């Protein structure tokens, strides 16, 4: 009999976690897999579980959740004192599911059926050093800087607008036209410019189904950069809706690069978006670690 940890947040993902667990349990039982269920009780509890659970005699660490849960588990695992890792299985249950969107596996039952087949796939992880003290965090999805990140921070103060707050906040930030002068380096190239945003993607999708990086692959050893420099504000406003379809990369406003490493050193430090969360500040340097984590798909 195989043994898997199953982390579930009873309160996250519109409180669907326990209902999803009930639905997928029989799939694991039929495959002679014992689930060791761990419920999260507070923020970063999934990080603590993956960072401290005893991995001996365990065959994998699974979770019901979305991108936020995946981020916590990967960081907890890669920061373990004993350096041990387990294959990770994710069952869709969050509000943001960019990773599972890339795998075309948004149905929880389908995700569970894939996990029990025990097919392993290595995926790349971006090692991010950020801030003046070079703190380290790991990203599997996106690393963003610029107007999109600033709009996210503004939207948090406009929650009364519901989901519309992101669009309103983005429009406000574009119209502000703030200067973002920075030294930007990728691989062996360096330039100084005024940027609107720089978005580094390991997944095709970000947010709620936006095709930010249509050529991104989870296991190519590269991260895809979407770069927009300072330009006409009206042109920027017309560009943003195209991100949902991926057509933005055809615009002359957009520079698209696939790289192994990059860094951003702005004149004025500002916040970062790492895997959909507002975490830390610039400066930052990012290096892709190929196949650092194995996932059950």
PEBEL-V36290 format. One record per pair of residues at least 12 apart in sequence whose C-alpha atoms are under 7 Angstrom apart, sorted by sequence separation. I is the first residue (numbers start at 1). J is the second residue. If there is no record, write none. Layout:
I & J
I & J
This chain:
126 & 138
127 & 139
181 & 193
182 & 194
201 & 213
204 & 216
269 & 281
270 & 282
125 & 138
126 & 139
181 & 194
203 & 216
269 & 282
92 & 106
125 & 139
126 & 140
152 & 166
155 & 169
180 & 194
181 & 195
202 & 216
203 & 217
269 & 283
92 & 107
125 & 140
151 & 166
154 & 169
179 & 194
180 & 195
201 & 216
202 & 217
203 & 218
92 & 108
180 & 196
202 & 218
91 & 108
265 & 282
266 & 283
151 & 169
265 & 283
151 & 170
264 & 283
265 & 284
91 & 111
264 & 284
91 & 112
202 & 223
263 & 284
264 & 285
148 & 170
151 & 173
201 & 223
202 & 224
263 & 285
46 & 69
50 & 73
200 & 223
201 & 224
262 & 285
263 & 286
200 & 224
201 & 225
262 & 286
47 & 72
51 & 76
61 & 86
65 & 90
200 & 225
228 & 253
261 & 286
262 & 287
46 & 72
47 & 73
50 & 76
51 & 77
60 & 86
61 & 87
62 & 88
63 & 89
64 & 90
65 & 91
66 & 92
89 & 115
147 & 173
199 & 225
200 & 226
228 & 254
261 & 287
46 & 73
50 & 77
59 & 86
60 & 87
61 & 88
62 & 89
63 & 90
64 & 91
65 & 92
66 & 93
147 & 174
198 & 225
199 & 226
227 & 254
228 & 255
260 & 287
261 & 288
44 & 72
47 & 75
48 & 76
51 & 79
60 & 88
61 & 89
62 & 90
63 & 91
64 & 92
65 & 93
66 & 94
198 & 226
199 & 227
226 & 254
227 & 255
260 & 288
6 & 35
10 & 39
47 & 76
51 & 80
64 & 93
65 & 94
66 & 95
67 & 96
198 & 227
226 & 255
227 & 256
2 & 32
3 & 33
4 & 34
5 & 35
6 & 36
7 & 37
8 & 38
9 & 39
66 & 96
67 & 97
197 & 227
198 & 228
226 & 256
1 & 32
2 & 33
3 & 34
4 & 35
5 & 36
6 & 37
7 & 38
8 & 39
9 & 40
66 & 97
67 & 98
197 & 228
212 & 243
225 & 256
226 & 257
1 & 33
2 & 34
3 & 35
4 & 36
5 & 37
6 & 38
7 & 39
8 & 40
67 & 99
196 & 228
211 & 243
214 & 246
225 & 257
1 & 34
7 & 40
195 & 228
196 & 229
210 & 243
211 & 244
213 & 246
224 & 257
225 & 258
195 & 229
196 & 230
210 & 244
211 & 245
212 & 246
224 & 258
194 & 229
195 & 230
209 & 244
210 & 245
211 & 246
223 & 258
224 & 259
194 & 230
222 & 258
223 & 259
222 & 259
223 & 260
222 & 260
7 & 46
221 & 260
99 & 141
17 & 64
147 & 196
148 & 197
146 & 196
147 & 197
146 & 197
13 & 65
145 & 197
146 & 198
145 & 198
4 & 58
144 & 198
145 & 199
3 & 58
4 & 59
5 & 60
6 & 61
7 & 62
8 & 63
144 & 199
3 & 59
4 & 60
5 & 61
6 & 62
7 & 63
8 & 64
143 & 199
144 & 200
2 & 59
4 & 61
5 & 62
6 & 63
7 & 64
142 & 199
143 & 200
4 & 62
142 & 200
143 & 201
175 & 233
142 & 201
174 & 233
141 & 201
142 & 202
141 & 202
75 & 137
140 & 202
141 & 203
75 & 138
223 & 288
171 & 237
222 & 288
221 & 288
71 & 139
221 & 289
221 & 290
219 & 290
187 & 259
219 & 291
186 & 259
187 & 260
187 & 261
186 & 261
187 & 262
17 & 93
186 & 262
16 & 93
185 & 262
186 & 263
185 & 263
184 & 263
185 & 264
13 & 93
184 & 264
13 & 94
183 & 264
184 & 265
12 & 94
13 & 95
182 & 264
183 & 265
182 & 265
183 & 266
182 & 266
24 & 109
27 & 112
31 & 116
181 & 266
182 & 267
27 & 113
180 & 266
181 & 267
24 & 112
28 & 116
124 & 218
123 & 218
124 & 219
123 & 219
122 & 219
124 & 221
102 & 203
102 & 204
102 & 205
99 & 203
101 & 205
98 & 205
98 & 206
98 & 207
96 & 207
98 & 209
96 & 208
149 & 271
149 & 272
149 & 273
145 & 271
145 & 272
144 & 272
145 & 273
144 & 273
143 & 273
144 & 274
143 & 274
142 & 274
143 & 275
142 & 275
141 & 275
139 & 274
140 & 275
139 & 275
131 & 280
130 & 280
131 & 281
130 & 281
131 & 282
132 & 283
130 & 282
131 & 283
130 & 283
131 & 284
130 & 284
129 & 284
130 & 285
128 & 284
129 & 285
128 & 285
129 & 286
128 & 286
127 & 286
128 & 287
126 & 286
127 & 287
126 & 287
127 & 288
126 & 288
127 & 289
125 & 288
126 & 289
124 & 288
125 & 289
124 & 289
125 & 290
124 & 290
123 & 290
124 & 291
125 & 292
123 & 291
124 & 292
122 & 291
123 & 292
124 & 293
122 & 292
123 & 293
122 & 293
123 & 294
122 & 294
121 & 294
122 & 295
120 & 294
121 & 295
120 & 295
121 & 296
120 & 296
121 & 297
119 & 296
120 & 297
118 & 296
119 & 297
115 & 296
115 & 297
114 & 297
71 & 275
88 & 294
89 & 295
87 & 294
88 & 295
89 & 296
67 & 275
87 & 295
88 & 296
87 & 296
